[in-house]
Amino acid sequence: MAYKASEFRKGLKVQINGEPYVMTSMEFKKPGKGSALYICKLKNLLRGTTLDRTMKSNDTLEEAEILETDVQFLYKQGDKFVFMDKENYEQYELSAEQIGDDWKYLKDNMDCQMTFFGGNPIIMTPPNHVELKVEYCEPGAKGDTSTNVRKPVKVETGGEFQTPIFVNEGDVIKIDTRTGDYVERVKQ
């Protein structure tokens, strides 16, 4: 199946020269004369590189043969991360390079989304928000009440995040995995 330019949108998964891409942005422009233009930014799902394409209204892009499924993070072994398909219990490994910075969010038995291309796992997407326990942080300075004062904290996964100064060791914090930003302190 091929997508027409009028169907282009952010998040669309397409195939160019046999490789899968996701459309990270799409801007529609209608110049005074001539045909409409679709200015697209595409990210290669295998290599992480980006591609800029300007398409005309009669251009098409081929649909990527991508499968997404729910998986559970089991454990990390060396530089490999092991996941299990929740339906058929099949296990898949992704390298540290494929995981990227998302390792900071992975806790044992966490549910994630895995993307397959050509039957092979290529990327893992953690849930939008995760709750992580603070393992270490410096105490906040007393009397420092100015707004937006941040300090680094280390969480149970080994990742570091910037949080407000009132966060203490033992607190559970909610992190937005799409941005890496602190959301809130979770009540226990």
C-alpha positions in Angstrom: 0.0 0.0 0.0 1.2 3.5 -0.7 0.3 6.7 1.1 -0.7 9.8 -1.0 0.8 13.1 0.0 -2.6 14.2 1.4 -2.4 11.4 3.9 1.1 12.4 5.3 1.1 13.1 9.1 3.4 13.0 12.0 4.0 9.4 13.2 3.3 7.8 9.8 5.7 4.8 9.2 6.9 4.6 5.6 9.5 2.7 3.6 12.1 4.4 1.5 14.7 2.4 -0.4 13.8 -0.7 1.6 14.3 0.9 5.0 11.7 1.9 7.6 11.2 5.6 8.5 8.9 7.4 10.8 7.6 10.9 9.9 8.7 13.2 12.7 7.2 16.4 11.2 5.1 17.4 8.2 4.4 20.9 7.0 1.9 21.7 4.2 2.8 24.8 2.1 0.7 26.2 -0.7 2.7 28.7 -2.7 0.9 31.4 -4.7 1.4 29.5 -7.9 2.2 25.9 -8.6 1.3 22.8 -6.8 1.2 22.3 -3.0 4.3 21.2 -1.2 4.6 18.7 1.7 7.9 19.3 3.7 8.6 16.2 5.6 11.3 15.2 8.2 11.8 11.4 8.4 13.8 9.4 10.9 15.4 6.1 9.9 14.2 3.5 12.4 17.3 1.3 11.8 20.1 3.9 12.0 18.5 6.9 13.7 19.5 9.3 10.9 17.1 12.0 9.6 16.1 12.8 6.1 14.4 15.9 4.8 12.1 15.5 1.8 9.9 17.9 -0.1 7.1 16.2 -1.8 4.5 17.4 -4.3 0.8 16.6 -4.0 0.9 13.8 -6.5 3.9 12.0 -4.8 3.4 8.8 -2.7 5.4 6.9 -0.1 5.3 3.1 0.4 3.9 1.9 3.7 6.5 0.2 6.0 5.9 -3.4 6.9 6.1 -2.8 10.6 4.6 -4.7 13.4 4.2 -3.3 16.9 3.5 -5.6 19.9 3.4 -5.4 23.7 6.4 -6.9 25.4 7.8 -7.1 29.0 11.3 -6.1 30.0 12.9 -9.1 31.7 16.6 -8.2 32.4 19.8 -6.7 31.2 22.7 -9.1 30.4 26.0 -7.4 29.4 25.1 -4.8 26.7 21.9 -6.8 25.7 18.4 -6.1 27.0 16.0 -9.0 27.0 12.2 -8.7 26.4 9.4 -11.2 26.3 6.3 -11.1 24.0 3.4 -11.1 26.4 1.2 -13.3 24.1 3.5 -16.1 22.9 6.3 -15.8 25.6 9.0 -15.5 22.9 12.1 -13.6 24.0 13.9 -10.9 22.0 17.2 -9.1 22.6 18.0 -5.5 21.7 21.5 -4.0 21.9 22.4 -1.0 24.1 22.7 0.9 20.8 19.1 0.1 19.8 17.8 1.0 23.3 19.7 4.3 23.4 18.9 6.5 26.4 15.7 4.6 27.2 17.7 2.2 29.5 17.2 4.9 32.2 13.5 4.0 32.4 13.6 0.2 32.3 12.6 -1.7 35.5 12.2 -5.4 35.7 8.8 -6.7 34.4 7.9 -3.3 32.9 5.5 -3.3 30.0 6.9 -1.7 26.8 6.1 -1.5 23.1 8.4 -3.2 20.6 8.6 -2.5 16.9 9.5 -5.2 14.4 10.7 -4.7 10.8 11.2 -7.8 8.6 10.5 -10.0 11.5 13.3 -8.5 13.6 13.0 -6.2 16.6 14.4 -2.8 15.8 13.2 -0.4 18.6 11.6 -0.4 22.0 9.3 2.3 23.3 8.8 2.6 27.1 5.5 3.7 28.6 4.9 7.5 28.4 5.4 7.9 32.2 7.4 5.8 34.6 7.6 5.8 38.4 11.2 5.5 39.7 12.6 5.4 43.3 15.3 7.9 44.1 18.4 6.1 45.3 20.7 9.1 45.8 20.5 12.8 45.8 22.2 15.8 47.6 20.0 17.5 50.2 18.4 20.7 49.1 19.7 23.9 50.5 17.5 25.3 53.3 15.9 28.6 52.5 16.5 28.2 48.7 12.9 29.0 47.6 13.5 30.5 44.3 11.5 29.0 41.5 12.8 26.3 39.1 15.8 25.4 41.2 16.8 21.9 40.1 19.2 19.2 41.4 20.3 15.9 39.9 19.0 12.7 41.4 20.0 9.1 40.8 17.2 6.6 40.5 16.9 2.8 40.9 17.7 2.1 37.3 21.0 4.0 37.5 19.7 6.9 35.4 20.0 10.6 36.5 17.3 13.2 36.2 16.8 16.8 37.2 14.2 17.3 39.9 13.0 20.2 42.2 15.1 20.6 45.3 12.4 19.2 47.6 12.9 15.6 46.3 14.7 13.4 48.8 16.2 9.9 48.8 13.5 7.2 49.0 10.9 9.3 47.2 9.2 7.9 44.1 9.1 10.3 41.2 7.2 10.2 37.9 9.2 10.9 34.8 7.9 11.6 31.2 9.9 9.2 29.0 9.2 11.2 25.9 11.1 14.2 27.2 13.1 12.9 30.2 11.5 15.6 32.4 10.4 15.3 36.0 6.5 15.3 36.3 5.7 14.9 40.0 6.5 13.2 43.3 4.3 10.2 43.7 2.5 9.8 47.0 3.1 6.5 48.8 
